[in-house]
Amino acid sequence: MHRGAPVTTADRGTRVIATAGHVDHGKSTLITALTGINPDRLREERERGMTIDLGFAWLELPDGGEVGVVDVPGHQDFIRNMLAGVGPVDAVLLVVALDEGVMPQTREHLAILGILGVDRGVVALTKRDLVDDEWAALAKADVAAVLQDTPLRNAAFVEVSATERSGLDELVRALADVLVSAPPRRDAGRPRLPIDRAFTLTGFGTVVTGTLVDGAFDVGDEVAILPTANRARIRGIQTHKRTLESARPGSRVALNLTGVEKDELARGMVVARPGSLETASVVSARLDLLVSASDALAHNEAVKVHVGTAEVMARVSLLEGAALEPGASAWAQLRLAEPVALAVGDRFVLRRPSPPETLGGGMVADVSGERMRRRQEAVETLERRTAPTAASRLLAALDVPRTPDEAGTRSGLEAAERHAATAELVESDRAVPLGDALVGREGFEALATRVERGLAAAHRRAPLRAGVPREEIRSSLGLAPKRFNALVDRLARDRRLVEHGSALALPGHVVALSAVQEQAWSRARNELGRQPLQPPSPQMLEEEFGVDRELIAALAERGDLVRIGTEAVFLPDAVARFADSVVAELESARTITVARARDLTGSSRKHVLPLLQFLDDHGLTRRQGDDRILVVPPEQARERIATLTGRKKVSP
């Protein structure tokens, strides 16, 4: 599209409108006159002249754009069918017959439209041929008065007669004007199709229809049928009798599915990409009760919930008070009798089952299934999850580490909003990256506190241990390794912990021996010094001097001992003298055998083997057959030996 060119409905893709209005006000007749398609598909509907189930048609606007039309029943006995079709639409065509004016079902439909957030439309004043000008003016004024406190108060009024075909062109132009200003359908990259019809066609098989939201489907896509989790594949896509390779969000589409039978499908199910949408049995939302509700909504009252094309019984758990009065709002949880596939941001309608009455509705704020108690903290949590900015809503979902995609889905954000909000939170340090995940600053501090408390407790239990094994701390947090490693790196950078190889410790932790342990070590050190290259075993040190393996580990950490494997300990000077002798021999002779090292140092084969392995492990020597060779220059080897045995401090 060229810069400055006028926007048309064609530029915005296929749009969908729904009819609304009282029974027998001419909705289906008007749609047939506009489109040439009779939306009453059932024989019983045609015989009775009254829409019972959803009907579908489409028309082309003057600018080339297409409009799908959902014709809904006007009779109160079929309000459930009306609710299945009026939700995901761009605008409404409110039909009021001039010979009767506003009727009870007109008012209920208007209330439902308000609950569902349908805020634009056109009013078709039908049966103009049956009334005179004065009556038409009175009826029109009556409609305008009723619409005054609704989102349709500024809607265009068009007088029409379907039988005489008058006003139809003006009505189509009015619809085009409304739709061209409608916001583009959101594309969250998570397509889902709430099913309103499922049937079979000869030569094709299973077909489902609905209005596609939140993303695009392509031919060949694998899909899941929720809540059953059955898998299928899209064999074909049609919209308005045209075959497509891809369907855009907001389109009325028919999907030809393979791998699933018609008997396995029903209105209220949802077609979605596998893993992209969850089912929920507990839904949190802010409820708005209509002023017109006959009575207050009581805590734990049974209601019918209409969301998407689904209808399910539920119990209302009010989080603020024991009852919700007409015209009031409050946070609540809906405990659904059976799971329903829905997402944050979906709008729903509540109805009282007996006597049947539309009570109100709201917007889904949380589908995590977390049961909330009736207290202020629950309300504050939900307030954060419905904050006005995308960054605030995303932050509310980062109470624990989650990937940006997971948090975005939980927050009801589409991809562009999620990316921008993620960047804003990280840049402002309100969220901390942990590997593939993010966590809010409060959540990060909670994790950090748990690590610090865990380390402190471990230091108290085992004061001689230089640190706590990383895996011990990770298991206590339940974090994936990648996320835990990122947490440790951040805490180490912030100097809230220190790393000792595979162990972690608090910065202030110092291994401190008691007076008794120091005395035991003094005696053991004297014994080790008698024959430094033929020292007693760790078992003998424990049995004869009371220096157990934990104390040996502490002494090694302090630099008083060198542990080689699990069964050899040496004084650092002994290891240094042995290594210096081996390096000197290798400098002149180029190779050294185990026997030569034994004779050269006055040790034994039992002790020479671990000492030579120590030099191998630290990259100074390497086995070559039965001999050892030096793999670094002699001076570099001596420098390394001095560092390893504590003769030389390591540069920071």
C-alpha positions as CSV (number, residue, x, y, z in Angstrom):
1,M,0.0,0.0,0.0
2,H,1.4,3.4,-0.9
3,R,2.1,6.0,1.8
4,G,-1.0,8.2,2.2
5,A,-3.3,5.8,0.4
6,P,-6.7,5.5,2.1
7,V,-7.1,2.4,4.2
8,T,-9.8,0.0,3.0
9,T,-11.4,-3.1,4.6
10,A,-9.6,-5.1,2.0
11,D,-6.2,-4.0,3.4
12,R,-7.3,-5.3,6.8
13,G,-8.3,-8.8,5.6
14,T,-11.6,-10.6,6.1
15,R,-13.8,-9.1,8.8
16,V,-16.7,-10.7,10.7
17,I,-19.9,-9.2,11.9
18,A,-22.8,-10.7,13.9
19,T,-26.4,-9.8,13.9
20,A,-28.3,-9.1,17.2
21,G,-31.8,-8.3,18.0
22,H,-35.2,-9.6,19.1
23,V,-36.8,-12.6,17.4
24,D,-38.8,-12.0,14.3
25,H,-37.3,-8.6,13.7
26,G,-36.1,-9.7,10.3
27,K,-32.4,-10.5,10.9
28,S,-32.2,-13.5,8.6
29,T,-34.4,-11.9,5.9
30,L,-32.1,-8.9,5.9
31,I,-29.0,-11.0,5.6
32,T,-30.5,-12.9,2.7
33,A,-31.3,-9.6,1.0
34,L,-27.8,-8.3,1.5
35,T,-25.8,-11.4,0.5
36,G,-28.1,-13.6,-1.5
37,I,-27.5,-16.4,1.0
38,N,-30.1,-17.8,3.3
39,P,-28.3,-18.2,6.7
40,D,-31.1,-20.5,8.0
41,R,-29.5,-23.8,7.1
42,L,-31.9,-26.1,9.1
43,R,-35.2,-27.1,7.5
44,E,-37.0,-26.5,10.8
45,E,-35.7,-22.9,10.7
46,R,-36.9,-22.3,7.2
47,E,-40.3,-23.9,8.1
48,R,-40.7,-21.8,11.3
49,G,-39.2,-18.6,9.8
50,M,-37.1,-18.3,12.9
51,T,-33.3,-18.8,13.4
52,I,-32.7,-21.6,15.9
53,D,-28.9,-22.2,15.4
54,L,-26.1,-20.1,14.0
55,G,-26.3,-19.2,10.4
56,F,-23.5,-18.0,8.1
57,A,-23.2,-15.8,5.0
58,W,-20.8,-13.3,3.5
59,L,-20.8,-10.2,1.4
60,E,-18.4,-8.0,-0.5
61,L,-18.0,-4.3,0.4
62,P,-17.7,-1.6,-2.3
63,D,-13.9,-1.3,-1.6
64,G,-13.3,-5.0,-2.3
65,G,-13.2,-6.1,1.4
66,E,-15.1,-9.1,2.5
67,V,-17.3,-9.5,5.5
68,G,-18.4,-12.8,7.1
69,V,-21.8,-12.6,8.7
70,V,-22.9,-14.7,11.7
71,D,-26.6,-14.7,12.0
72,V,-27.6,-15.5,15.6
73,P,-31.0,-16.5,17.1
74,G,-33.1,-13.8,18.6
75,H,-35.3,-16.0,20.7
76,Q,-34.5,-16.2,24.4
77,D,-34.7,-20.0,24.3
78,F,-31.7,-20.0,22.0
79,I,-29.5,-17.5,23.7
80,R,-26.8,-20.1,24.2
81,N,-26.5,-20.4,20.4
82,M,-26.4,-16.6,20.1
83,L,-23.5,-16.5,22.6
84,A,-21.6,-19.0,20.6
85,G,-21.5,-16.8,17.5
86,V,-21.3,-13.2,18.8
87,G,-18.0,-13.3,20.6
88,P,-15.0,-13.0,18.2
89,V,-16.5,-10.4,15.9
90,D,-15.4,-7.0,14.6
91,A,-18.8,-5.3,14.7
92,V,-22.5,-5.9,15.3
93,L,-25.4,-5.4,13.0
94,L,-28.2,-4.6,15.6
95,V,-31.6,-5.2,14.0
96,V,-34.7,-3.5,15.4
97,A,-38.0,-3.7,13.6
98,L,-39.6,-0.3,13.3
99,D,-43.1,-1.7,13.8
100,E,-42.2,-3.1,17.2
101,G,-39.2,-1.1,18.4
102,V,-37.0,-2.2,21.3
103,M,-38.0,-5.5,22.8
104,P,-36.7,-7.5,25.8
105,Q,-34.3,-9.6,23.8
106,T,-32.9,-6.4,22.2
107,R,-31.9,-5.2,25.6
108,E,-30.4,-8.6,26.6
109,H,-28.4,-8.7,23.4
110,L,-27.1,-5.2,24.0
111,A,-26.0,-6.2,27.5
112,I,-24.2,-9.2,26.1
113,L,-22.4,-7.2,23.5
114,G,-21.2,-4.8,26.2
115,I,-19.9,-7.7,28.3
116,L,-18.1,-9.1,25.3
117,G,-16.5,-5.8,24.4
118,V,-18.2,-5.4,21.0
119,D,-18.0,-1.6,20.8
120,R,-18.8,-0.8,17.2
121,G,-21.7,-1.5,14.9
122,V,-24.6,-0.3,12.8
123,V,-28.3,-0.2,13.6
124,A,-30.6,-1.6,10.9
125,L,-34.1,-0.3,11.4
126,T,-36.0,-3.0,9.5
127,K,-39.6,-3.3,8.1
128,R,-39.6,0.4,7.0
129,D,-42.3,-0.5,4.5
130,L,-44.7,-1.4,7.4
131,V,-44.7,2.0,9.2
132,D,-45.3,5.7,8.3
133,D,-42.8,8.4,8.8
134,E,-44.1,9.5,12.2
135,W,-44.0,6.0,13.6
136,A,-40.6,5.5,12.2
137,A,-39.3,8.6,13.9
138,L,-40.8,7.6,17.3
139,A,-39.3,4.1,17.0
140,K,-35.9,5.5,16.0
141,A,-35.9,7.9,19.0
142,D,-36.8,5.0,21.3
143,V,-33.8,3.0,20.0
144,A,-31.5,6.0,20.4
145,A,-32.5,6.4,24.0
146,V,-31.8,2.7,24.8
147,L,-28.4,2.9,23.1
148,Q,-27.4,6.1,25.0
149,D,-25.6,4.3,27.8
150,T,-24.0,1.6,25.6
151,P,-20.9,1.4,23.3
152,L,-23.3,1.7,20.3
153,R,-24.6,5.2,21.3
154,N,-22.8,6.7,18.3
155,A,-23.7,4.0,15.8
156,A,-25.2,4.9,12.4
157,F,-28.9,4.2,11.9
158,V,-30.1,2.9,8.6
159,E,-33.7,2.4,7.7
160,V,-34.2,-0.6,5.5
161,S,-36.9,-2.8,3.9
162,A,-35.6,-6.2,2.9
163,T,-38.8,-7.0,1.0
164,E,-38.6,-3.8,-1.1
165,R,-34.8,-3.8,-1.1
166,S,-34.6,-0.2,0.1
167,G,-31.7,1.1,2.2
168,L,-29.5,-1.9,1.5
169,D,-26.7,0.0,-0.3
170,E,-26.7,2.6,2.5
171,L,-26.4,-0.2,5.1
172,V,-23.5,-1.8,3.3
173,R,-21.7,1.6,3.1
174,A,-22.3,2.1,6.8
175,L,-20.9,-1.3,7.6
176,A,-17.8,-0.5,5.5
177,D,-17.3,2.8,7.4
178,V,-17.4,1.0,10.7
179,L,-15.1,-1.9,9.7
180,V,-12.4,0.2,8.2
181,S,-11.8,1.8,11.5
182,A,-11.8,-1.4,13.4
183,P,-8.4,-2.3,14.9
184,P,-6.5,-5.1,13.1
185,R,-7.0,-8.6,14.5
186,R,-4.2,-9.5,16.9
187,D,-1.7,-12.1,15.9
188,A,-0.1,-13.7,18.9
189,G,1.4,-16.5,16.9
190,R,-1.0,-18.9,18.7
191,P,-3.8,-19.7,16.4
192,R,-7.0,-21.2,17.8
193,L,-10.4,-21.9,16.3
194,P,-13.3,-22.2,18.7
195,I,-15.6,-24.7,17.0
196,D,-19.2,-23.6,16.3
197,R,-20.0,-26.4,13.8
198,A,-18.6,-29.9,13.1
199,F,-19.9,-32.0,10.2
200,T,-18.8,-34.4,7.4
201,L,-18.8,-33.7,3.7
202,T,-18.8,-36.5,1.1
203,G,-15.3,-36.7,-0.5
204,F,-13.8,-34.5,2.2
205,G,-14.5,-36.0,5.6
206,T,-14.5,-34.1,8.8
207,V,-15.0,-30.3,8.6
208,V,-15.2,-27.7,11.5
209,T,-16.0,-24.1,11.2
210,G,-15.4,-21.0,13.4
211,T,-13.8,-17.7,13.6
212,L,-10.0,-17.9,13.7
213,V,-8.3,-15.8,16.4
214,D,-4.7,-15.1,17.7
215,G,-2.8,-16.5,14.7
216,A,-2.8,-18.1,11.3
217,F,-3.3,-21.7,10.2
218,D,-1.7,-23.3,7.1
219,V,-2.7,-26.3,5.2
220,G,-0.6,-29.3,6.5
221,D,-0.4,-27.9,10.1
222,E,-0.7,-30.5,12.8
223,V,-3.4,-29.4,15.4
224,A,-4.7,-30.5,18.7
225,I,-8.4,-30.7,19.6
226,L,-8.9,-29.3,23.1
227,P,-9.9,-30.3,25.7
228,T,-9.6,-33.9,24.4
229,A,-6.0,-33.4,23.2
230,N,-6.8,-35.5,20.1
231,R,-4.4,-34.8,17.2
232,A,-5.4,-34.0,13.6
233,R,-3.9,-32.4,10.5
234,I,-5.4,-29.6,8.4
235,R,-6.1,-31.1,5.0
236,G,-7.8,-28.0,3.5
237,I,-8.9,-24.5,4.4
238,Q,-11.9,-22.6,3.0
239,T,-13.4,-19.2,3.6
240,H,-16.6,-18.1,1.8
241,K,-16.4,-21.1,-0.5
242,R,-12.8,-20.2,-1.6
243,T,-9.9,-22.6,-1.1
244,L,-6.9,-21.1,0.8
245,E,-3.4,-22.2,1.7
246,S,-3.5,-20.1,4.8
247,A,-6.1,-18.5,7.0
248,R,-5.5,-15.2,8.8
249,P,-6.7,-14.3,12.3
250,G,-10.2,-12.8,12.3
251,S,-11.4,-15.0,9.3
252,R,-14.5,-17.1,9.2
253,V,-13.0,-20.4,8.1
254,A,-13.8,-24.1,7.5
255,L,-11.0,-26.5,8.3
256,N,-11.0,-30.0,6.6
257,L,-9.3,-32.2,9.2
258,T,-7.8,-35.7,8.9
259,G,-7.2,-38.0,11.8
260,V,-10.3,-37.1,13.7
261,E,-13.9,-38.2,13.3
262,K,-17.0,-35.9,13.4
263,D,-18.3,-37.8,16.4
264,E,-15.2,-36.8,18.4
265,L,-15.9,-33.1,17.9
266,A,-18.5,-30.8,19.4
267,R,-19.3,-27.1,19.7
268,G,-17.1,-25.5,22.4
269,M,-14.0,-27.5,21.5
270,V,-11.0,-25.6,20.2
271,V,-8.6,-26.3,17.4
272,A,-5.0,-25.1,18.3
273,R,-1.4,-25.9,17.7
274,P,-0.2,-28.7,20.0
275,G,1.2,-27.3,23.2
276,S,0.2,-23.7,22.5
277,L,-3.0,-23.5,24.6
278,E,-3.9,-25.0,27.9
279,T,-7.2,-26.1,29.3
280,A,-8.4,-24.7,32.6
281,S,-10.8,-25.8,35.3
282,V,-10.2,-22.8,37.6
283,V,-10.3,-19.4,36.0
284,S,-9.6,-16.0,37.8
285,A,-11.4,-12.9,36.5
286,R,-13.0,-9.6,37.5
287,L,-16.7,-10.0,37.3
288,D,-19.1,-7.2,36.3
289,L,-22.7,-7.8,37.3
290,L,-25.3,-6.0,35.2
291,V,-27.4,-3.3,36.7
292,S,-30.4,-5.1,35.3
293,A,-29.6,-8.4,37.2
294,S,-32.6,-9.4,39.2
295,D,-30.6,-10.3,42.3
296,A,-27.1,-10.3,43.8
297,L,-24.7,-13.1,42.8
298,A,-23.9,-15.2,45.9
299,H,-20.5,-16.7,46.8
300,N,-20.4,-20.4,45.6
301,E,-23.5,-19.9,43.4
302,A,-23.9,-22.1,40.4
303,V,-23.8,-20.3,37.0
304,K,-23.4,-21.0,33.3
305,V,-20.2,-19.7,31.8
306,H,-20.2,-18.9,28.1
307,V,-16.7,-18.4,26.7
308,G,-15.7,-18.7,23.0
309,T,-18.2,-21.2,21.7
310,A,-18.2,-23.2,24.9
311,E,-20.9,-23.4,27.6
312,V,-20.1,-25.0,31.0
313,M,-21.5,-25.0,34.5
314,A,-19.4,-23.4,37.2
315,R,-19.3,-22.3,40.8
316,V,-18.4,-18.7,41.6
317,S,-15.9,-18.2,44.4
318,L,-16.0,-14.5,45.2
319,L,-12.7,-13.2,46.6
320,E,-14.2,-9.9,47.9
321,G,-17.2,-10.4,50.1
322,A,-20.1,-12.8,50.3
323,A,-22.2,-11.4,47.5
324,L,-21.9,-9.2,44.4
325,E,-24.7,-6.7,44.0
326,P,-26.2,-5.7,40.6
327,G,-24.0,-3.0,39.0
328,A,-21.0,-3.9,41.1
329,S,-17.6,-5.5,40.2
330,A,-15.3,-7.9,42.2
331,W,-12.5,-10.4,41.7
332,A,-13.6,-14.0,41.6
333,Q,-12.6,-17.5,40.6
334,L,-14.8,-19.7,38.5
335,R,-14.5,-23.4,39.3
336,L,-15.6,-25.0,36.0
337,A,-17.4,-28.3,36.0
338,E,-15.2,-29.5,33.1
339,P,-12.0,-28.1,31.6
340,V,-12.3,-25.5,28.8
341,A,-9.6,-24.3,26.4
342,L,-9.2,-20.5,26.9
343,A,-6.6,-17.8,27.3
344,V,-5.9,-14.7,29.3
345,G,-7.9,-11.8,27.9
346,D,-10.8,-13.9,26.7
347,R,-14.2,-12.4,27.5
348,F,-17.0,-14.5,28.9
349,V,-20.7,-14.2,29.9
350,L,-22.3,-15.5,33.1
351,R,-25.9,-16.6,33.1
352,R,-28.1,-17.9,35.9
353,P,-29.5,-21.3,34.8
354,S,-32.9,-21.1,36.5
355,P,-34.8,-18.9,35.8
356,P,-32.6,-18.2,32.8
357,E,-31.0,-14.7,33.0
358,T,-27.9,-13.0,31.8
359,L,-26.0,-11.8,35.0
360,G,-22.9,-10.2,33.6
361,G,-19.4,-11.4,32.8
362,G,-15.8,-10.3,32.6
363,M,-12.4,-11.0,31.2
364,V,-10.1,-13.9,32.0
365,A,-7.1,-12.7,34.1
366,D,-5.5,-16.0,35.0
367,V,-5.7,-19.7,33.8
368,S,-2.9,-21.2,35.8
369,G,-5.3,-23.2,38.0
370,E,-3.9,-21.7,41.1
371,R,-6.7,-21.7,43.8
372,M,-6.8,-18.4,45.6
373,R,-8.0,-17.8,49.1
374,R,-10.5,-15.0,49.9
375,R,-7.9,-12.5,51.1
376,Q,-6.3,-9.2,50.0
377,E,-3.1,-10.9,48.7
378,A,-5.1,-12.8,46.1
379,V,-6.8,-9.6,44.9
380,E,-3.5,-7.7,44.8
381,T,-2.0,-10.6,42.7
382,L,-4.8,-10.4,40.2
383,E,-4.6,-6.6,40.1
384,R,-1.0,-6.9,39.0
385,R,-1.8,-9.5,36.4
386,T,-4.3,-7.0,34.8
387,A,-2.1,-3.9,35.1
388,P,-2.5,-1.3,32.4
389,T,1.0,-1.7,30.8
390,A,2.4,-4.8,29.0
391,A,5.6,-4.6,31.1
392,S,3.7,-4.6,34.3
393,R,1.5,-7.6,33.2
394,L,4.6,-9.5,32.1
395,L,6.3,-8.8,35.4
396,A,3.4,-10.2,37.3
397,A,3.8,-13.5,35.5
398,L,7.5,-13.6,36.4
399,D,7.0,-14.4,40.1
400,V,9.0,-17.6,39.3
401,P,11.4,-18.2,36.5
402,R,9.6,-18.6,33.2
403,T,10.6,-18.3,29.5
404,P,9.4,-15.1,27.9
405,D,6.9,-17.1,25.8
406,E,5.5,-18.8,28.9
407,A,5.2,-15.5,30.7
408,G,3.7,-13.8,27.6
409,T,1.0,-16.5,27.3
410,R,0.2,-16.2,31.0
411,S,-0.1,-12.4,30.6
412,G,-2.1,-12.6,27.4
413,L,0.5,-10.7,25.4
414,E,1.2,-11.1,21.7
415,A,4.7,-11.5,20.4
416,A,5.5,-7.8,19.7
417,E,4.2,-6.7,23.1
418,R,6.1,-9.5,24.8
419,H,9.5,-8.6,23.1
420,A,9.1,-4.9,24.0
421,A,8.1,-5.6,27.6
422,T,10.9,-8.1,28.1
423,A,13.5,-5.6,26.9
424,E,12.0,-2.9,29.1
425,L,12.1,-5.1,32.2
426,V,15.6,-6.4,31.7
427,E,17.0,-2.9,30.9
428,S,15.4,-1.4,34.0
429,D,16.6,-4.4,36.1
430,R,13.0,-5.2,37.2
431,A,13.6,-8.7,35.7
432,V,16.7,-10.8,35.8
433,P,17.7,-13.2,33.0
434,L,18.3,-16.8,34.2
435,G,19.4,-18.9,31.3
436,D,16.4,-19.4,29.0
437,A,14.2,-17.7,31.6
438,L,13.4,-14.5,33.3
439,V,12.3,-13.8,36.9
440,G,11.1,-10.6,38.4
441,R,13.3,-8.8,40.9
442,E,11.2,-9.9,43.8
443,G,11.3,-13.5,42.6
444,F,15.1,-13.3,42.1
445,E,15.5,-11.9,45.6
446,A,13.4,-14.8,47.0
447,L,15.6,-17.3,45.2
448,A,18.8,-15.5,46.4
449,T,17.6,-15.5,50.0
450,R,16.8,-19.3,49.8
451,V,20.4,-19.9,48.5
452,E,21.9,-17.8,51.2
453,R,19.9,-19.4,54.0
454,G,20.7,-22.8,52.6
455,L,24.4,-22.1,52.6
456,A,24.2,-20.6,56.1
457,A,22.5,-23.7,57.4
458,A,24.9,-26.0,55.7
459,H,27.9,-24.1,57.2
460,R,26.4,-24.4,60.7
461,R,25.9,-28.2,60.2
462,A,29.4,-28.8,58.7
463,P,31.7,-25.9,59.7
464,L,34.8,-27.8,58.3
465,R,33.4,-28.0,54.8
466,A,34.7,-25.2,52.6
467,G,31.4,-25.2,50.7
468,V,28.2,-26.9,49.9
469,P,27.9,-29.1,46.7
470,R,26.2,-27.1,44.0
471,E,23.8,-30.0,43.3
472,E,22.6,-29.9,46.9
473,I,21.6,-26.3,46.6
474,R,20.1,-26.7,43.1
475,S,17.9,-29.6,44.2
476,S,16.6,-27.6,47.1
477,L,15.4,-24.9,44.7
478,G,14.1,-27.2,42.0
479,L,15.7,-25.2,39.2
480,A,16.9,-26.6,35.9
481,P,20.7,-26.7,35.7
482,K,20.9,-23.9,33.1
483,R,18.8,-21.5,35.2
484,F,20.6,-22.5,38.4
485,N,24.0,-21.9,36.9
486,A,22.9,-18.4,35.7
487,L,21.6,-17.7,39.2
488,V,24.9,-18.7,40.8
489,D,26.8,-16.6,38.2
490,R,24.7,-13.5,39.1
491,L,25.1,-14.0,42.8
492,A,28.8,-14.5,42.5
493,R,29.1,-11.3,40.5
494,D,27.1,-9.5,43.2
495,R,29.5,-11.1,45.8
496,R,26.7,-12.8,47.6
497,L,28.4,-16.2,47.3
498,V,31.8,-17.6,46.3
499,E,32.5,-20.7,44.3
500,H,35.1,-23.3,45.3
501,G,35.1,-25.6,42.3
502,S,31.9,-27.6,42.5
503,A,31.0,-26.2,45.9
504,L,29.4,-22.9,47.0
505,A,29.9,-20.9,50.1
506,L,29.0,-17.6,51.7
507,P,31.7,-14.9,51.3
508,G,32.3,-14.7,55.0
509,H,32.5,-18.4,55.6
510,V,35.9,-19.5,57.0
511,V,36.8,-23.0,57.9
512,A,37.8,-22.8,61.6
513,L,39.2,-25.7,63.6
514,S,38.4,-26.1,67.3
515,A,41.3,-26.2,69.8
516,V,40.9,-30.0,70.1
517,Q,41.1,-30.4,66.3
518,E,44.1,-28.2,66.1
519,Q,45.9,-30.3,68.7
520,A,44.9,-33.5,66.8
521,W,46.3,-32.0,63.6
522,S,49.5,-30.9,65.4
523,R,50.2,-34.5,66.4
524,A,49.3,-35.9,63.0
525,R,51.5,-33.3,61.3
526,N,54.5,-34.5,63.3
527,E,53.8,-38.0,62.2
528,L,53.5,-37.0,58.5
529,G,56.8,-35.1,58.9
530,R,58.7,-38.2,60.0
531,Q,58.7,-39.8,56.6
532,P,57.1,-37.2,54.3
533,L,57.1,-39.3,51.2
534,Q,55.8,-42.4,53.0
535,P,53.0,-40.9,55.1
536,P,50.3,-42.8,57.0
537,S,47.0,-43.4,55.3
538,P,43.9,-41.4,56.0
539,Q,42.5,-44.4,57.9
540,M,45.5,-44.5,60.2
541,L,45.3,-40.7,60.7
542,E,41.7,-41.1,61.9
543,E,42.3,-44.2,64.1
544,E,45.5,-43.0,65.8
545,F,45.2,-39.2,65.8
546,G,41.5,-38.4,65.5
547,V,41.9,-36.6,62.2
548,D,38.9,-37.8,60.2
549,R,38.2,-37.3,56.6
550,E,36.1,-34.2,57.1
551,L,39.0,-32.6,59.0
552,I,41.4,-33.8,56.3
553,A,39.2,-32.0,53.7
554,A,39.3,-28.8,55.8
555,L,43.1,-29.0,56.2
556,A,43.5,-29.5,52.5
557,E,41.3,-26.5,51.8
558,R,43.3,-24.5,54.3
559,G,46.5,-25.5,52.5
560,D,48.0,-27.7,55.3
561,L,47.6,-30.9,53.3
562,V,47.5,-32.1,49.8
563,R,45.0,-34.8,49.1
564,I,45.6,-37.1,46.1
565,G,42.6,-39.3,45.4
566,T,40.9,-40.7,48.4
567,E,43.7,-42.7,50.0
568,A,46.8,-40.5,49.9
569,V,47.6,-37.3,51.9
570,F,50.9,-35.5,51.9
571,L,52.4,-32.4,53.4
572,P,52.7,-29.6,50.8
573,D,56.5,-29.5,51.2
574,A,56.7,-33.2,50.5
575,V,54.8,-32.9,47.3
576,A,56.9,-29.9,46.3
577,R,60.2,-31.7,46.9
578,F,59.0,-34.8,45.0
579,A,57.9,-32.7,42.1
580,D,61.1,-30.7,42.0
581,S,63.1,-33.9,41.9
582,V,61.1,-35.4,39.1
583,V,61.3,-32.2,37.0
584,A,65.0,-32.0,37.5
585,E,65.4,-35.6,36.4
586,L,63.2,-35.0,33.3
587,E,65.1,-31.8,32.5
588,S,68.3,-33.9,32.1
589,A,67.1,-37.4,31.3
590,R,63.9,-36.5,29.3
591,T,62.0,-39.5,30.8
592,I,61.5,-41.1,34.2
593,T,60.1,-44.5,35.3
594,V,58.1,-45.3,38.4
595,A,61.2,-47.2,39.8
596,R,63.5,-44.3,39.1
597,A,61.1,-41.8,40.8
598,R,61.0,-44.2,43.8
599,D,64.7,-44.5,44.1
600,L,65.3,-40.8,43.4
601,T,63.0,-39.6,46.2
602,G,63.3,-42.4,48.7
603,S,59.6,-43.2,48.6
604,S,57.8,-46.4,47.8
605,R,55.9,-47.5,44.7
606,K,52.6,-47.3,46.8
607,H,53.2,-43.5,47.3
608,V,55.0,-42.7,44.0
609,L,52.1,-43.8,41.9
610,P,49.6,-41.2,43.2
611,L,52.3,-38.5,43.3
612,L,53.1,-39.1,39.6
613,Q,49.3,-39.1,38.8
614,F,49.1,-35.8,40.6
615,L,51.7,-34.3,38.2
616,D,49.8,-35.9,35.2
617,D,46.4,-34.5,36.4
618,H,47.8,-31.0,36.6
619,G,49.3,-31.1,33.1
620,L,53.0,-31.2,34.0
621,T,53.8,-34.7,32.9
622,R,52.3,-37.4,30.6
623,R,52.7,-41.1,30.4
624,Q,54.5,-42.4,27.4
625,G,54.5,-46.2,27.6
626,D,55.8,-47.0,31.1
627,D,57.7,-43.7,31.4
628,R,56.7,-40.1,32.1
629,I,57.7,-37.2,30.0
630,L,57.6,-33.4,30.8
631,V,55.0,-31.6,28.7
632,V,55.8,-28.0,29.7
633,P,59.1,-26.2,30.0
634,P,60.9,-26.9,33.3
635,E,60.7,-23.4,34.6
636,Q,57.0,-23.3,33.9
637,A,56.6,-26.6,35.7
638,R,58.4,-25.3,38.8
639,E,56.2,-22.2,38.8
640,R,53.1,-24.4,38.7
641,I,54.4,-26.7,41.4
642,A,55.0,-23.6,43.7
643,T,51.4,-22.5,43.1
644,L,49.9,-25.9,43.7
645,T,51.7,-26.5,46.9
646,G,51.2,-23.0,48.4
647,R,54.8,-21.8,48.0
648,K,53.5,-19.0,45.7
649,K,50.3,-17.1,45.9
650,V,48.1,-17.2,42.8
651,S,47.8,-13.7,41.2
652,P,44.3,-12.3,41.5
